[in-house]
Amino acid sequence: MSEEQPKKRLNLRTLIIYFCIFAGIYAAFLGPSILKPISPVVVLPAEPTGLSIGGFDITNTMVATLIADLILLSIAIFVVRKFIRSGSLIPSGFYNAFEALVEFLWNTVEGAAGKWAYRIFPVPATIFLLIFVANLVKLVPGFESIGRIKEVHHGYGYAPVLLAKVGNLSIYTIDKGQKREHHAKEGEHSDSHSKEEKLCEACEIVPFLRGSATDLNFPFALAFIAVLMTQVYGVWALGIGYFEKFFPIRQLIKGGAMGAINFIVGILELILEFAKILSFGFRLFGNIFAGTLLLSIVGALTAVLVPVGLYFFEVFFGIIQAYVFYLLATIFISGATVSHHAEEAH
């Protein structure tokens, strides 16, 4: 007698995947218009969340950066510290992956900086980890999609729809099927909410959370720190003579025509240091902002399957951008510790 082969059953993971696909198709194409995804409002500056400390507005990118900081601190305190205290010599699980990442970063710095690697490593490694975590955190569902609604300043918005009310908390969404044009009225204040039922007529969503690197302040702050630390390590390694790279006064006095050329080159080197801040900042900001915008727009147009592939692409791209920033910071800092004068090299 032939043995009957057991029938294959769909496991829970497969059922969840099928459910998400069909739910996405229904919400995007078949269901009511309040479920359909809406193209994002492209806004360059970070938006205030409505919270403030001492009159200082807290923006959504600040909150996202704080979350990334807390994740890094939690890893350092609860994961790495726990492993070190355990006394185990064989890493496993998350710590094994984390150690491999740190070892890879260390090998990069050691190859570029040599004996200065031990002193240089903490600065670019910290920058890398912060950018890396911030780029991954922004892919969590809810970023740039959950927030407060307000009247659009110009152009088109959507009608608000009340979803639920829990005590004094009202939960709204905006309806893609009810597109409205904003008409400015004299004495109108878009942020005033005199009545809960009339929050706005043509609404847009101001998210509570937004990717840190999509705010110019984040990449430019890191770029400024990287360039500043380049000068710090240069003075640390070469002393006050490091600034002769920018102001070669002795060569100007004693070098004749070549001394004058070297002096002009030094001024260009000084300008280049400021240009590094622009290069650092705009490279990171442009790539992350464009990736976020692409993911939002394509997600609004397709809604099913395609955004999943873009998510994997964004994870890879976020890692690459963090490593590029880290690599350039390492090269610039390690280069500052090397003398630029032939006579000093001898």
N, C-alpha and C positions, 0 to 999 in steps of 0.2 A: 504493500500500500504506500502510495506517495504521501509524503508529509505535506500538510498544508502550510504554505508560507504565510507568516503573520502579515496582516495588512498594515501598510504604513499609515501612521497617524500624524496629523499636523501637531507639532509641538506648540507650546504657548508663545514662543518667540515669533514663529511664522504667523500665527494668528494675529499677534499684535501688529506686525508689519502690514498684513493685508488690511486690517482694520484701519490703520493710519492712512493707507493709500486711498481706500474707498471713502473715508471720512474727508480727506483732503479734496477728492474729486467732487464730493457732494457740496462741501462748503464753498469751493471756488467757482463751480460751474452750475450746480443744480439747486442748491439751497437758497434761502432768503438772502437778500442783498447785504444784510448786516454782518454776515459771515465771510463775505468776499474780501480778500486782501486789498489794501489800498496802497498806491504808490506813495513813497515817503516824501515829506517836505524837506527839501535840501536847504539846510541852514548851516552856515560856516561856524559862527561862534557857539560856544556851549550855552545851553538854556538853563535858567534858574529852576530849581525844583520847588520853590516856594518856601524852603527852609533858609534860615539865616542865623548867624552867630554874631552878636554884637553889631548888627546892621550890615554884616558882610554876607552877601548872598552865596548860598551853596549851590553850585551847578551840578548837572548830572554827570559830567566827566570827573568832577572831584569825588563824587560818591563811588564811581567805578574804580578810580585809582585807589581809594581807601580800601575797597574790597580786595583789590589785587595785593595791596600791602598786607592786609590781614591774612590772606592766604599764605603769603611768603613767610610771615612771622609764625603762623601755625605750623608750617612745615618744619621750620627751624626749631621750634620749641617742643612740639609733640612727636615729630617723626625722627629727625636727626638726633635730637638730644636723647630720646628714648633708646635708640639703637646704640649710641655711645655708652650709655649707662648700663646696657645689658651685658657688655663685655664680649659680645659675639664677634668673631673674626670673619664670618661668612655672611655677606649681605644677601638679602632676599627681598622679593616683592618690590614695593615702591622704592624703598631705599636703594635697592640694587640699580634701578633705572636712574635715580637721582645721582648716585655716585658715578655712574657711567657718563652722565651729562657733565658733571663737574670735572671729571677727569679729562673729557674731551676739551672743555674750555681751558683747563690748565695746560694741556699740551700745546694749544694754540698760542697762549701767552708765553710759555717757556721757549717755544721756537722763535718767537719774535723778539723777546726782551732779554733772554739769557739770564744773567745773574740778577737782573732787576725784576724778574718775573714774580718773585714772592711778594715784593712790595707793590707791584702794579696790579696784580690779579684781582684784589677785592673790588676795585672801582669798576672796570668794564664788566666783571662777572655780575655785580649787583645790578648794573644797568641792563644787562642781558636778561636776567631773571625777571626783573620788573616788566620789561617790554614783552617778554615771552608770556608771562602769566596774564598781563593786561590784554594781549591779543587773543588769548584763548577764552578768557572770561567773557569778552564781548560777544562770543558766539552762543552763550547760554540763552535759551528762549526767554523772552521777556525784555531783553535789552532792545531799546529803541522802538518798542511796540506798546509798552504799558506806561502810562503817565497820566497827566492831567490834561483836560481839554480847554481850549481857549479860542477866542475869535481870531480868525486869520487877519493879518494886517492889510493884505491886498490879494487879489486873485480869487481863486475858488476854494471852497471848503465843503464840508459835508454836514448833514443834519445830525444832531445828537439823539441818541436813543437810550432810554433808561433800561438797564438790564436787571438790576436788583437794588434793594435798599435794606441795609442792615443797620438798624438804629439810626444814627445821624449820618452814616456813611452811605452815599449814593454811588453806584457803579454804573458808568455810562460807556457806550461805544459810539462810533460814528458809522453812518449808513452810506455805503458806496452808491446805493441806488438813489440817494437824494443829494445830488450835487448842487451846491448853491454858490452864487457869486457874492462876495462881500461888498456891501455898499456902506461907505463911511458916512456917519451922521455927525452933525455938529455937536460937540460936547460929549461924544461917545467915548467910553473907556472900555477897552476889550477885556481887561482883567477884572472888572467889577462884576459881582454876581449878586444882584439885588434879589433875584428869585431863583430858587434852585431849578425850577422847570425851564427857565430861560437862561441857561448858561451862555449860550451863543447861538447864532443863527447859521453862520458858515464856520464850522469848527475844524480845528486841527489838533493833533496830539503832541504835547510836549513831553518827551519820555523822561522817566525818573532816572534811567540809566542809559549811558551812551559810551561807546568805546573811548578809552582814555586818549589814544593816539589820534582820534578824529578832532581833537581840540588842539589848536596850534600851541597852546601854552605847555602841554605835556612834552612833545618832541623837542621844542625849543629850550625848555628847562633842562632836559637831559643833554642836549647838544651844548648848552652853555657850560654845564658841569664837566662834560668831557673835555672841552677846549680849555677850561680853567685848570683842570687837573693836569692837562698837558704842560701848562706853564709851571705848575707847582712841581711836578716831577723833573722838569728841565732844570729848574733852579736847585732842586735837591741833588741832582746828579752833577751839575756843572758849576754850581755856585752862581754868583752875580754875573759871571762871564757869559751865561746863557743868553743874556739880552743883547750881546754883541751880534747875535744872529740877526736882530732887527735893526740895531744901530751900530754898524761897524765904523765908529768914529776914527779909530786908529788907522784903519785901512784907507779912509778918506783922506787923512792927513799925510800918510807916508806912501800910499800906493799909487799916486799919480792918477792917470786916466783909468786904470783898472780899479783903483780904490774908489773912484767916483761911480763906476759901474756897479761895484759891490755894494756901495751905499744905497744906490737905487734899488738893487735886488733885495736888500734888507727891508726897505720900505714896502716893497711888494710882498715880502714874506709876512710883514705885519698885517697888511691888508688881507692876505690869504688866511690868517688866523680868524679874522672876523667872517670871511667867506665860508670857512668850515662850519660855523654855526648855522648859516643859511643852508648849506648843503646837507648837513646832518638833519636839520629840522624838517625841511621841505621833502626830503627823500622819504622819511618815515611817515610824515603826515599824508603826503600825496598818495602813497601806496595803500595805506590802511583806510584812508577816507574813500578812495576810489573802490577798494574791495568791498567795503561796507555798503556803499551806494549801489554797486553792481548786484550784490546779494539781495538787497531790498527791492530793487526794481525788477530783477528777474523773478524773484519770489512772488511779486505782485502779478506778474504776467503769466507765469506758468503754475506756480503754487504746489505742484506735485512732482516728485522724483527729481527734477532738475535742481532745485535748491539743495538737495542732499549732496549731489556731486560738487556743488559750489561750496558747501560747508567743508568738505574734505580739502578742497583747493584752498580755502581760507585758512584752515589749520596749517597746511604746509607753507603757505605764503606768510603767515604770521611768524612762524619759526624762522623762515629765511630772513625776513626783515629784522628780527631781533638779532640774528647772528651777523648780518651785514653791519648793523650799528655797532655791535660788539667788536667785530673784526677791525673796523676802521678806527674805533677808539683805541684799541690795542696797538695798532700800527702807529698812530699819531703820538701816543704817550711814550711808547718804546723808542720812537725816533727822536723824541725830545731829550732822551738820556744820552744820546750819542753826540760827540763833538762834531761841529761842522767845519772846523778849521784844520787844515792839513798839518800845520805846525804842532797843534795840540795832539793830533793823532800820533805823530812821531814821538 
